[in-house]
Amino acid sequence: MTFDLRTTVIIFSLAAIILVGSLTVYSVTSIDIYYFFRFLLISVFAILLVTLVFNQINLNRILSVGWILFVLNIIIVLSVEFLGSEVKGSKRWIDFGFLSLQPSEFMKITFALFVIQYLRFYSFQFNTFRTLFLLAVLFLSAIPIIIQPDLGTGLVYVLLGIMLLFICGMHRFYFIGMAVFGILLSPIIYSFGLTSYQKTRIISWFSSDQNLSEKWNILQSEISIGSGGLFGEGFLNSKQNEFNFLPEADTDFIFSIYAEQFGFLGILVIFILVGLFILLTTIISMEQKRLTDDLSPYFLGTYFSLVIGFSFLLNILMVSGLIPVVGLPLPFFTKGGSSLLCFSIMIGLIFSSSFFLSYIATANMPSASLKKSSTP
């Protein structure tokens, strides 16, 4: 197999992210060293298993049932109201005993499969009807998530769906229209569409007059990040975690613990690793776009790469107090089965997509022969 530096860097950066994430989860839980190895092996095994499964299944077959998977996902999200476990006033998870899953997380994947399947039938050509239809499906399918209530996941799902449509070529006129429409409707949405708890989170972000209990999470998160300084307090030396000052330290705010332990240099390392992974996978997919008439692998690969990068960015902005706290998982850091499985599926689809595997095998082949080989 042809050795390629970019492929090696992609695999190395992903492995390093998973390793650092597993170490951080261990530092937060501090159960025993075997817990670290279990979490690391589960992460690696999940990614390898999903990659192998999707590698054995032709992408065309996955896309052919895209709308079925999407509809089933919506049904499962709706069933959470009856089958789900209530945690802190919200029903978002289905408990299987050995694993709790949050079905709304997988909407980011199944909606993408549905959109690609739909647009593929029309050679990825948008018109007014197709655009409005896909936007209507996106916003309507977000309603079951928001009413759980899970406003954060619902809004992220909508933003990622819009990003997917942008990647696929939707006209910029509709983005401008949605932005204007959203601004005009924001007072109505705030007054009648949000719960008191959600309003409190927004107010606490804009105002400095809230009481200590309302700003406790983000205050402790900022203290944790600031305590890291340049070099950090050292591995397993997080005072915020040791004295339980920071709530949700093993889920939403785990990056704050990482920043406290490894400081600014540690944050910079994660930024470089994530940036390399996103940049190189996107570049490879863009190069392969010109080698085949089927754009499905390109759109899926680019979308899932950007979703992973976008998830990192939003979580870091959230724990830093730059955006309101909305409860978003940090890929391969957050201790959660849904998050791990969801991002593992994305990685599996990226690695098993035809554009990625063919790139590894044909990196030094003339482009003309590649174009010929990709033609049915």
C-alpha positions as CSV (number, residue, x, y, z in Angstrom):
1,M,0.0,0.0,0.0
2,T,1.3,3.5,-0.9
3,F,2.7,5.4,2.1
4,D,1.2,8.9,2.3
5,L,2.2,11.5,4.9
6,R,-1.2,13.1,5.1
7,T,-2.9,9.8,5.8
8,T,-0.3,9.1,8.5
9,V,-0.9,12.5,10.1
10,I,-4.7,12.0,10.0
11,I,-4.5,8.6,11.8
12,F,-1.8,9.9,14.3
13,S,-3.8,13.0,15.2
14,L,-7.0,11.0,15.7
15,A,-5.2,8.4,17.9
16,A,-3.6,11.2,19.9
17,I,-7.0,12.9,20.5
18,I,-8.5,9.6,21.7
19,L,-5.5,8.9,24.0
20,V,-5.6,12.4,25.5
21,G,-9.4,12.2,25.9
22,S,-9.2,8.8,27.6
23,L,-6.5,10.1,30.0
24,T,-8.7,13.1,30.8
25,V,-11.7,10.9,31.6
26,Y,-9.5,8.8,33.8
27,S,-8.2,11.9,35.6
28,V,-11.8,13.1,36.3
29,T,-13.1,9.7,37.5
30,S,-9.8,8.6,39.1
31,I,-11.2,5.1,39.7
32,D,-8.2,3.0,38.8
33,I,-5.7,2.6,36.0
34,Y,-7.8,-0.3,34.6
35,Y,-10.7,2.1,34.0
36,F,-8.4,4.2,31.7
37,F,-7.5,1.2,29.7
38,R,-11.1,0.1,29.5
39,F,-12.2,3.5,28.3
40,L,-9.4,3.7,25.8
41,L,-10.0,0.2,24.4
42,I,-13.7,0.8,24.1
43,S,-13.1,4.0,22.2
44,V,-10.6,2.3,19.8
45,F,-12.7,-0.8,19.5
46,A,-15.9,1.2,18.7
47,I,-14.1,3.2,15.9
48,L,-12.5,0.1,14.4
49,L,-15.7,-2.0,14.6
50,V,-17.8,0.8,13.0
51,T,-15.2,1.4,10.4
52,L,-15.0,-2.3,9.5
53,V,-18.8,-2.7,9.4
54,F,-19.2,0.3,7.1
55,N,-16.3,-0.8,5.0
56,Q,-18.1,-4.1,4.4
57,I,-21.3,-2.3,3.5
58,N,-21.3,-0.5,0.2
59,L,-22.0,3.2,0.6
60,N,-24.7,3.0,-2.0
61,R,-26.6,0.6,0.1
62,I,-26.4,2.8,3.2
63,L,-27.6,5.8,1.2
64,S,-30.4,3.7,-0.4
65,V,-32.0,3.4,3.1
66,G,-31.1,6.9,4.2
67,W,-34.7,8.0,4.6
68,I,-35.7,4.9,6.4
69,L,-32.9,5.4,9.0
70,F,-33.9,9.0,9.3
71,V,-37.6,8.2,10.0
72,L,-36.7,5.5,12.4
73,N,-34.4,7.9,14.3
74,I,-37.3,10.4,14.6
75,I,-39.6,7.6,15.9
76,I,-37.0,6.6,18.5
77,V,-36.6,10.3,19.6
78,L,-40.4,10.5,20.0
79,S,-40.5,7.3,21.9
80,V,-38.1,8.7,24.5
81,E,-41.1,10.4,26.1
82,F,-42.5,7.0,26.9
83,L,-39.4,4.8,27.2
84,G,-36.8,7.3,28.3
85,S,-35.2,7.9,31.7
86,E,-35.7,11.3,33.2
87,V,-32.5,13.1,34.3
88,K,-32.6,16.6,35.8
89,G,-36.1,17.2,34.5
90,S,-35.5,16.1,30.9
91,K,-36.1,12.8,29.1
92,R,-33.3,12.4,26.5
93,W,-31.9,9.0,27.2
94,I,-33.1,5.4,26.7
95,D,-31.5,3.1,29.3
96,F,-30.5,-0.4,28.0
97,G,-29.0,-1.4,31.3
98,F,-25.4,-1.7,30.1
99,L,-25.6,1.5,28.0
100,S,-27.7,4.7,27.9
101,L,-28.2,6.2,24.5
102,Q,-29.4,9.7,23.5
103,P,-31.3,9.1,20.2
104,S,-31.2,12.8,19.3
105,E,-27.4,12.7,18.9
106,F,-27.8,10.4,15.9
107,M,-30.1,12.8,14.1
108,K,-26.9,14.6,12.9
109,I,-26.0,11.4,11.0
110,T,-29.3,10.1,9.7
111,F,-30.4,13.5,8.4
112,A,-27.2,13.7,6.4
113,L,-27.9,10.3,4.9
114,F,-31.4,11.3,4.0
115,V,-30.3,14.6,2.4
116,I,-27.6,13.0,0.4
117,Q,-29.9,10.3,-0.8
118,Y,-32.6,12.8,-1.8
119,L,-30.2,15.2,-3.6
120,R,-28.3,12.4,-5.3
121,F,-31.5,11.5,-7.1
122,Y,-31.5,15.0,-8.6
123,S,-27.7,15.1,-9.3
124,F,-27.3,17.5,-6.4
125,Q,-29.2,20.2,-8.2
126,F,-31.3,22.6,-6.0
127,N,-34.5,24.3,-7.0
128,T,-37.0,26.2,-4.9
129,F,-39.2,23.2,-4.0
130,R,-36.2,21.0,-3.1
131,T,-34.7,23.7,-1.0
132,L,-37.9,24.5,0.9
133,F,-38.7,20.8,1.4
134,L,-35.3,20.0,2.9
135,L,-35.4,23.1,5.2
136,A,-39.0,22.2,6.3
137,V,-37.8,18.6,7.1
138,L,-34.8,20.0,9.0
139,F,-36.8,22.4,11.2
140,L,-39.8,20.0,11.8
141,S,-37.5,17.1,12.8
142,A,-35.8,19.4,15.3
143,I,-39.1,20.0,17.2
144,P,-39.1,16.6,19.0
145,I,-35.6,17.3,20.2
146,I,-36.4,20.8,21.5
147,I,-39.5,19.7,23.4
148,Q,-37.7,17.0,25.4
149,P,-36.5,19.7,26.4
150,D,-33.0,19.8,24.8
151,L,-32.7,23.2,23.2
152,G,-28.9,22.9,22.9
153,T,-28.9,19.7,20.9
154,G,-31.8,20.9,18.8
155,L,-30.1,24.2,17.9
156,V,-26.9,22.4,17.1
157,Y,-28.7,19.9,15.0
158,V,-30.3,22.7,13.0
159,L,-27.0,24.5,12.5
160,L,-25.3,21.4,11.3
161,G,-28.2,20.6,9.0
162,I,-27.9,24.1,7.5
163,M,-24.1,23.6,7.2
164,L,-24.8,20.3,5.3
165,L,-27.1,22.1,2.8
166,F,-24.5,24.8,2.3
167,I,-21.9,22.1,1.5
168,C,-24.3,20.5,-0.9
169,G,-24.7,23.8,-2.8
170,M,-27.9,25.5,-1.5
171,H,-28.1,29.1,-2.7
172,R,-26.9,31.8,-0.3
173,F,-30.2,33.7,-0.7
174,Y,-31.9,31.2,1.7
175,F,-29.2,31.6,4.3
176,I,-29.7,35.3,4.3
177,G,-33.5,34.8,4.5
178,M,-33.2,32.4,7.4
179,A,-30.9,34.9,9.3
180,V,-33.3,37.8,8.8
181,F,-36.3,35.6,9.7
182,G,-34.6,34.3,12.9
183,I,-33.7,37.8,14.1
184,L,-37.3,39.0,13.6
185,L,-38.8,36.0,15.4
186,S,-36.2,35.9,18.2
187,P,-38.4,38.0,20.7
188,I,-41.4,35.7,20.1
189,I,-39.3,32.6,20.4
190,Y,-37.7,33.9,23.6
191,S,-41.1,34.9,25.2
192,F,-43.2,31.8,24.3
193,G,-40.8,29.1,23.1
194,L,-38.3,28.8,25.9
195,T,-38.6,27.4,29.4
196,S,-37.7,29.5,32.5
197,Y,-34.6,27.5,32.9
198,Q,-33.5,28.2,29.3
199,K,-34.2,31.9,29.7
200,T,-32.1,31.9,32.9
201,R,-29.1,30.5,31.0
202,I,-29.4,33.1,28.3
203,I,-29.8,36.0,30.9
204,S,-26.9,34.7,32.9
205,W,-24.7,34.9,29.8
206,F,-25.7,38.5,28.9
207,S,-25.9,39.9,32.5
208,S,-23.5,40.0,35.4
209,D,-26.2,40.7,37.9
210,Q,-27.3,37.0,38.4
211,N,-26.9,35.3,41.8
212,L,-24.1,32.8,42.5
213,S,-26.2,29.7,41.9
214,E,-27.1,30.8,38.4
215,K,-23.5,31.4,37.3
216,W,-21.8,28.7,39.3
217,N,-21.1,26.3,36.5
218,I,-19.5,28.7,34.1
219,L,-17.7,30.6,37.0
220,Q,-16.1,27.4,38.2
221,S,-15.3,26.4,34.6
222,E,-13.5,29.7,34.0
223,I,-11.6,29.4,37.3
224,S,-10.5,25.9,36.2
225,I,-9.3,27.0,32.8
226,G,-7.5,30.1,34.3
227,S,-5.8,28.0,36.9
228,G,-4.0,26.1,34.3
229,G,-1.8,29.0,33.3
230,L,0.8,28.3,30.7
231,F,2.0,24.8,31.7
232,G,-1.0,23.6,33.8
233,E,-1.2,22.1,37.3
234,G,-0.1,18.7,36.1
235,F,-1.9,15.4,35.4
236,L,-4.3,14.4,38.2
237,N,-3.8,17.7,39.9
238,S,-7.1,19.4,39.2
239,K,-8.3,21.2,42.3
240,Q,-11.7,21.9,40.8
241,N,-12.3,18.2,40.2
242,E,-10.6,17.0,43.5
243,F,-12.9,19.2,45.6
244,N,-16.0,18.7,43.3
245,F,-16.3,22.5,42.6
246,L,-17.1,22.0,38.9
247,P,-20.4,20.1,38.1
248,E,-20.6,17.8,35.1
249,A,-16.8,17.6,35.1
250,D,-16.9,14.2,33.3
251,T,-19.3,15.3,30.6
252,D,-20.1,18.9,29.4
253,F,-17.2,20.6,31.3
254,I,-14.4,18.0,30.9
255,F,-12.4,20.4,28.7
256,S,-12.1,22.7,31.7
257,I,-10.4,20.0,33.7
258,Y,-8.1,19.2,30.8
259,A,-7.1,22.9,30.5
260,E,-6.4,23.1,34.3
261,Q,-4.1,20.1,34.1
262,F,-2.2,20.9,30.9
263,G,-2.6,24.6,30.6
264,F,-2.4,26.8,27.5
265,L,0.2,24.6,25.8
266,G,-2.1,21.6,26.3
267,I,-5.0,23.5,24.7
268,L,-2.7,24.5,21.9
269,V,-1.8,20.8,21.3
270,I,-5.5,19.8,21.1
271,F,-6.2,22.7,18.7
272,I,-3.3,21.5,16.4
273,L,-4.4,17.9,16.5
274,V,-8.0,18.6,15.8
275,G,-7.1,21.2,13.1
276,L,-4.8,18.8,11.3
277,F,-7.4,16.1,11.3
278,I,-10.2,18.3,10.0
279,L,-8.0,20.1,7.5
280,L,-6.4,17.0,6.0
281,T,-9.5,14.9,5.8
282,T,-11.3,17.9,4.1
283,I,-8.4,18.4,1.7
284,I,-8.4,14.7,0.7
285,S,-12.1,14.7,0.1
286,M,-11.9,17.9,-2.0
287,E,-9.1,16.3,-4.1
288,Q,-11.2,13.2,-4.7
289,K,-14.2,15.3,-5.8
290,R,-12.7,15.8,-9.2
291,L,-11.9,12.1,-9.6
292,T,-15.4,10.8,-9.6
293,D,-18.9,11.7,-10.9
294,D,-20.5,10.5,-7.6
295,L,-20.3,13.4,-5.1
296,S,-21.9,11.5,-2.2
297,P,-18.6,10.4,-0.5
298,Y,-17.2,13.9,-0.9
299,F,-20.3,15.6,0.8
300,L,-20.5,13.0,3.6
301,G,-16.8,13.0,4.3
302,T,-16.6,16.8,4.4
303,Y,-19.7,17.1,6.5
304,F,-18.7,14.6,9.1
305,S,-15.2,16.1,9.3
306,L,-16.6,19.6,9.9
307,V,-19.2,18.2,12.4
308,I,-16.3,16.9,14.6
309,G,-14.4,20.2,14.3
310,F,-17.6,22.2,15.0
311,S,-18.4,20.1,18.1
312,F,-14.9,20.8,19.5
313,L,-15.3,24.5,18.8
314,L,-18.8,24.8,20.4
315,N,-17.9,22.9,23.5
316,I,-14.7,25.0,24.1
317,L,-16.6,28.2,23.5
318,M,-19.3,27.1,25.9
319,V,-17.0,26.1,28.8
320,S,-15.0,29.4,28.2
321,G,-18.2,31.4,28.7
322,L,-18.1,32.8,25.2
323,I,-21.5,31.3,24.3
324,P,-24.4,30.2,26.6
325,V,-24.1,26.8,28.3
326,V,-26.1,24.4,26.2
327,G,-24.7,21.0,27.2
328,L,-22.7,19.8,24.2
329,P,-20.4,16.7,24.3
330,L,-16.7,17.1,23.5
331,P,-15.7,14.4,20.9
332,F,-13.8,11.5,22.4
333,F,-13.5,13.3,25.8
334,T,-17.0,13.3,27.1
335,K,-17.8,10.1,29.1
336,G,-21.0,9.1,27.3
337,G,-22.0,6.1,25.2
338,S,-24.1,8.2,22.8
339,S,-21.4,10.7,22.1
340,L,-18.7,8.0,21.6
341,L,-20.9,5.9,19.3
342,C,-22.1,8.9,17.3
343,F,-18.6,10.2,16.6
344,S,-17.3,6.7,16.0
345,I,-19.9,6.3,13.3
346,M,-18.8,9.6,11.7
347,I,-15.1,8.5,11.8
348,G,-16.1,5.1,10.4
349,L,-18.0,6.7,7.5
350,I,-15.0,9.1,6.9
351,F,-12.5,6.2,6.8
352,S,-14.6,3.8,4.9
353,S,-15.9,6.2,2.4
354,S,-14.7,5.4,-1.1
355,F,-12.9,8.7,-1.5
356,F,-10.7,8.0,1.6
357,L,-9.8,4.4,0.9
358,S,-9.2,5.0,-2.8
359,Y,-6.9,7.9,-1.9
360,I,-4.7,5.7,0.3
361,A,-4.5,3.0,-2.4
362,T,-4.0,5.3,-5.4
363,A,-2.1,8.3,-4.1
364,N,0.5,8.1,-6.8
365,M,-1.6,7.0,-9.7
366,P,-2.2,9.4,-12.6
367,S,-5.4,11.4,-12.3
368,A,-6.5,10.3,-15.7
369,S,-6.5,6.7,-14.8
370,L,-8.3,7.5,-11.6
371,K,-11.1,9.3,-13.4
372,K,-11.5,6.4,-15.7
373,S,-11.6,3.8,-12.9
374,S,-14.2,5.8,-11.0
375,T,-16.6,5.8,-14.0
376,P,-19.2,3.0,-13.7
